[in-house]
Amino acid sequence: MQLEPIPCGGNAPVSPCVGICRMDADGLCVGCRRTLAEIARWGAMSDDERRRWMREEQPLRPSPRP
């Protein structure tokens, strides 16, 4: 199964959410690899902040553990 980010609409960057919303033991969502604080803040972030997070932060997150 391939996971696809959810579009936010307009020219805004897509959300990294893939609809699998469950926190792992490391405090990261198993679907998007964000913390609860990052998920809560996403709606208030500017498009530039979202793009920066997806470009710089998301690739550094560990893959979910099996």
Sequence and secondary structure as in RCSB ss.txt:
>XXXX:A:sequence
MQLEPIPCGGNAPVSPCVGICRMDADGLCVGCRRTLAEIARWGAMSDDERRRWMREEQPLRPSPRP
>XXXX:A:secstr
     B  STTS  BS  S   B TTS BTTT   HHHHHHGGGS HHHHHHIIIIIGGGS     
